[in-house]
Amino acid sequence: MIEFEQVTKRYPGGHEALSEVSLAIAQGELVFLTGHSGAGKSTLLKLVAAIERPTSGHVIVNGQNVSRLKRAAMPYFRRNIGLIFQDHKLLYDRSVFDNVLLPLHIQGLTGQDAAKRARAALDKVGLLGRERARPITLSGGEQQRLCIARAIVSRPALVLADEPTANLDEAYANDIMDMFRAFNQVGVTLVISTHDLDLVRRYGGRALTLDHGRLAA
């Protein structure tokens, strides 16, 4: 599913976010990325999603060399990936329902089929009753649930989540992780970055630890 072969990511100015990282994540795995703030967790997720390109080495996702993908191929590549970012990237001028519907419209799916899938995704995260609301009226935990609904509405085989439980209370964090575990149990590959080691211990899976850009464990 995912392979890193001696991957280095260096930003302008010389900061090396990742240094010669090699790893493999199999289809259907639940993997936690752990490490201190600035360890390279977010960069690694962005490389998998082709948001960033490696400075050297190879990133292989579903047999495709991400660094060689042309810009025109990016929308097709990302169709099978659900992305959940720390800053949500929600559209605050649109309803909850329209936020979830957007990825389907980008893929060309419209009408009743798209609406049915959007409502099914909202139902899974407990937001079906808020579909007409604007995201700004939701609590932090509800906004995170909305991000998850938007990420899973396309039924991706791979979900990447960057600190999905950060700044949430324990009850909300546990609810979100229960949802992730349910997705994983039906075959979705999950790669989740977190600084919460208690969360990793509770939910199992495999932990990959980054330390100043290098894979430590």
C-alpha positions as a printed NumPy array, in Angstrom:
array([[  0.   ,   0.   ,   0.   ],
       [  2.666,   2.562,   1.104],
       [  6.437,   2.348,   0.757],
       [  9.107,   4.917,   1.563],
       [ 12.538,   4.185,   0.124],
       [ 15.287,   6.36 ,   1.625],
       [ 13.037,   9.422,   1.551],
       [ 14.434,  12.839,   2.432],
       [ 12.39 ,  16.053,   2.432],
       [ 14.332,  19.312,   2.602],
       [ 12.551,  22.682,   2.546],
       [ 13.922,  25.957,   1.179],
       [ 16.329,  27.392,   3.727],
       [ 17.83 ,  23.996,   4.458],
       [ 15.416,  22.583,   7.049],
       [ 15.359,  18.802,   6.667],
       [ 11.931,  17.596,   7.796],
       [ 12.602,  13.924,   6.937],
       [ 15.965,  12.215,   6.588],
       [ 16.424,   8.916,   4.729],
       [ 13.163,   7.372,   5.935],
       [ 12.349,   3.838,   4.798],
       [  9.129,   2.108,   5.822],
       [  6.293,  -0.053,   4.551],
       [  2.601,   0.001,   5.48 ],
       [  0.436,  -2.88 ,   4.312],
       [ -3.131,  -2.646,   3.072],
       [ -5.601,  -2.777,   5.959],
       [ -3.122,  -1.732,   8.648],
       [ -3.767,   0.717,  11.481],
       [ -0.577,   2.741,  11.932],
       [  0.139,   5.555,  14.371],
       [  2.863,   8.115,  13.658],
       [  4.275,   9.365,  16.941],
       [  7.018,  11.79 ,  17.897],
       [  7.654,  15.276,  19.228],
       [  6.269,  18.419,  17.626],
       [  8.308,  19.045,  14.484],
       [  9.444,  15.435,  14.205],
       [  8.173,  15.172,  10.618],
       [  4.785,  13.507,  11.101],
       [  2.776,  16.023,   9.067],
       [  5.404,  16.084,   6.33 ],
       [  5.26 ,  12.309,   6.014],
       [  1.467,  12.389,   5.58 ],
       [  1.733,  15.168,   2.982],
       [  4.245,  13.093,   1.022],
       [  1.859,  10.125,   0.978],
       [ -0.942,  12.36 ,  -0.317],
       [  1.359,  14.004,  -2.901],
       [  0.792,  17.418,  -1.308],
       [  4.585,  17.562,  -0.978],
       [  7.23 ,  15.922,  -3.156],
       [ 10.35 ,  14.22 ,  -1.732],
       [ 13.715,  15.891,  -2.21 ],
       [ 15.218,  12.445,  -2.732],
       [ 14.1  ,   8.839,  -2.465],
       [ 10.837,   7.268,  -3.57 ],
       [  7.302,   7.337,  -2.17 ],
       [  5.19 ,   4.495,  -3.574],
       [  1.418,   4.447,  -2.93 ],
       [ -0.689,   1.68 ,  -4.472],
       [  2.15 ,   0.885,  -6.852],
       [  2.471,   4.48 ,  -8.071],
       [  5.625,   6.516,  -7.655],
       [  4.173,   9.69 ,  -6.152],
       [  7.165,  11.861,  -7.084],
       [  6.563,  11.111, -10.771],
       [  2.855,  11.866, -10.844],
       [  1.88 ,  14.657, -13.218],
       [ -0.344,  17.459, -11.969],
       [ -3.226,  16.287, -14.157],
       [ -3.121,  12.863, -12.495],
       [ -3.374,  14.207,  -8.921],
       [ -7.205,  14.327,  -8.649],
       [ -7.447,  10.7  ,  -9.779],
       [ -4.672,   9.643,  -7.396],
       [ -6.339,  11.332,  -4.404],
       [ -9.792,   9.894,  -5.086],
       [ -8.851,   6.826,  -3.078],
       [ -7.402,   8.793,  -0.141],
       [ -9.339,  10.431,   2.684],
       [ -7.507,  13.424,   4.177],
       [ -8.129,  14.882,   7.645],
       [ -6.059,  17.959,   8.5  ],
       [ -5.515,  19.788,  11.79 ],
       [ -6.874,  23.056,  10.387],
       [-10.041,  21.344,   9.077],
       [-10.103,  23.213,   5.713],
       [-13.892,  23.411,   5.906],
       [-15.933,  25.703,   3.653],
       [-17.678,  27.989,   6.133],
       [-19.951,  29.591,   3.538],
       [-21.556,  26.222,   2.783],
       [-23.723,  23.905,   4.841],
       [-22.52 ,  20.769,   6.592],
       [-24.244,  18.721,   3.892],
       [-22.61 ,  20.675,   1.046],
       [-19.166,  20.287,   2.635],
       [-19.546,  16.509,   2.538],
       [-21.076,  16.556,  -0.916],
       [-18.172,  18.486,  -2.474],
       [-15.71 ,  15.562,  -2.928],
       [-18.416,  13.599,  -4.736],
       [-19.177,  16.502,  -7.056],
       [-15.459,  16.822,  -7.841],
       [-15.526,  13.162,  -8.865],
       [-18.53 ,  13.781, -11.093],
       [-21.117,  12.083,  -8.862],
       [-24.304,  14.16 ,  -8.532],
       [-28.03 ,  13.764,  -7.937],
       [-29.704,  11.34 ,  -5.56 ],
       [-26.776,   8.915,  -5.436],
       [-24.431,  11.647,  -4.204],
       [-26.984,  12.942,  -1.684],
       [-27.579,   9.44 ,  -0.331],
       [-23.856,   8.838,   0.17 ],
       [-23.371,  12.23 ,   1.829],
       [-26.174,  11.551,   4.3  ],
       [-24.823,   8.062,   5.009],
       [-21.412,   9.572,   5.84 ],
       [-23.009,  12.188,   8.111],
       [-25.029,   9.464,   9.813],
       [-21.87 ,   7.486,  10.552],
       [-20.341,  10.425,  12.413],
       [-23.548,  11.43 ,  14.196],
       [-24.179,  14.675,  12.285],
       [-27.186,  13.777,  10.158],
       [-29.377,  16.086,  12.239],
       [-27.037,  19.031,  11.569],
       [-26.838,  18.765,   7.78 ],
       [-28.349,  22.218,   7.187],
       [-26.102,  23.939,   9.74 ],
       [-23.031,  26.006,   8.825],
       [-19.7  ,  24.597,  10.08 ],
       [-19.031,  27.754,  12.12 ],
       [-21.958,  26.838,  14.397],
       [-20.48 ,  23.422,  15.254],
       [-18.326,  22.65 ,  18.278],
       [-14.682,  21.667,  17.787],
       [-15.529,  17.994,  18.135],
       [-18.397,  18.28 ,  15.662],
       [-16.164,  20.054,  13.146],
       [-13.716,  17.181,  13.441],
       [-16.551,  14.724,  12.835],
       [-17.516,  16.731,   9.76 ],
       [-13.957,  16.442,   8.454],
       [-14.129,  12.691,   8.939],
       [-17.468,  12.479,   7.083],
       [-15.983,  14.433,   4.181],
       [-12.917,  12.172,   4.174],
       [-14.888,   8.909,   4.073],
       [-17.758,   9.881,   1.748],
       [-15.757,   8.717,  -1.284],
       [-15.213,   5.331,   0.415],
       [-11.411,   5.559,   0.25 ],
       [ -9.155,   2.581,   0.846],
       [ -6.666,   4.826,   2.68 ],
       [ -7.319,   7.511,   5.317],
       [ -4.586,   9.894,   6.499],
       [ -5.355,  11.82 ,   9.702],
       [ -3.087,  14.525,  11.113],
       [ -3.601,  14.859,  14.896],
       [ -7.354,  14.165,  14.603],
       [ -7.933,  14.237,  18.382],
       [ -5.803,  17.299,  19.19 ],
       [ -7.599,  19.904,  21.344],
       [-10.562,  17.601,  21.958],
       [-11.732,  16.393,  25.354],
       [-11.309,  12.716,  26.195],
       [-14.898,  11.724,  25.394],
       [-14.797,  13.275,  21.902],
       [-11.331,  11.844,  21.278],
       [-12.503,   8.353,  22.191],
       [-15.59 ,   8.68 ,  19.971],
       [-13.442,   9.665,  16.994],
       [-10.971,   6.861,  17.588],
       [-13.848,   4.377,  17.892],
       [-15.   ,   5.537,  14.448],
       [-11.504,   5.081,  13.028],
       [-11.262,   1.584,  14.491],
       [-14.62 ,   0.683,  12.917],
       [-13.349,   1.869,   9.517],
       [-10.192,  -0.169,   9.962],
       [-12.189,  -3.274,  10.834],
       [-13.842,  -3.181,   7.396],
       [-10.491,  -2.979,   5.616],
       [ -9.635,   0.734,   5.456],
       [ -5.924,   1.466,   5.866],
       [ -5.423,   4.18 ,   8.492],
       [ -2.322,   6.273,   9.136],
       [ -2.842,   8.6  ,  12.097],
       [ -0.343,  11.075,  13.501],
       [ -0.627,  11.752,  17.226],
       [  1.384,  12.859,  20.23 ],
       [ -1.009,  11.003,  22.584],
       [  0.797,   7.794,  23.538],
       [ -2.073,   6.693,  25.819],
       [ -4.32 ,   6.73 ,  22.763],
       [ -1.864,   4.503,  20.882],
       [ -1.736,   2.027,  23.757],
       [ -5.536,   1.869,  24.019],
       [ -6.228,   1.303,  20.339],
       [ -3.323,  -0.91 ,  19.343],
       [ -2.128,  -0.982,  15.773],
       [  1.509,  -0.35 ,  14.888],
       [  3.444,   2.678,  16.069],
       [  6.142,   4.366,  13.971],
       [  8.148,   6.947,  15.911],
       [  9.87 ,   9.881,  14.248],
       [ 12.674,  11.781,  15.959],
       [ 13.969,  14.947,  14.247],
       [ 13.023,  13.585,  10.846],
       [ 14.409,  10.105,  11.297],
       [ 12.512,   6.882,  11.905],
       [ 13.44 ,   5.927,  15.468],
       [ 11.197,   2.917,  16.05 ]])
